Amino acid sequence: YANNWRRFQSGLIKFFQPISDISKLREGFPVIRDYEGKECRLPFNSTNKYAFSINEFETPNSHYCIFTKGAPERIWKLCTTVDERGKPVPKTVDWNHKFEQANASFGKNGERVLGFAKYHLPKDKYPKGFKFNYENTNFDFNNQTFVGVLSLSDPPRDSVPFAVLKCRSAGIKVIMVTGDQPVTAASIAKQCNIITEETVNDIAERKGKS
């Protein structure tokens, strides 16, 4: 999953740079320092499957904002609200259905999906100069607002499907190890001739029932 993450990061930068200079944008929302002077930034890891930073972001009710990104199903669970036209609205059964539908749709096409969330920390609890401890999490992290998902098309190399067929014809059992969510992994495995269309549909059906 870490390799996928790095490719996704590179893809996001290439996509966004022509729209707005990333370096200048980051300067406007600097990552704050914790009580020890270290940046409040948790890198992605395969256990949490998300990364976050706490940035300066002045609003009428907040000085700081948590920005989180990672595996969509993991990010979704961290959120209690959804961003709708710039305003947080409560998560509902309908929103949950929309999320699962979008996530499955991207995944079934073999696209890698990344979820995004944010949380403007209320200034009455987190005043200017608050001593954050991001390692022991002395701040609210589980009431975030889901912003959306982005997908990245990262198809296998052209030589991979043929190489898999060649291995299988030689009696070699091919196994794919990946950190992708099941629907995405199944679609990529099909593209590589590791599994069949029937298997992909079965995985998608079981995912929908879970």
Helices and strands as residue ranges (DSSP letters): H 2-16, H 22-28, E 41-42, E 50-59, E 62-70, H 72-78, E 79-84, E 87-90, H 93-108, E 111-122, E 144-153, H 159-169, H 182-191, H 197-209
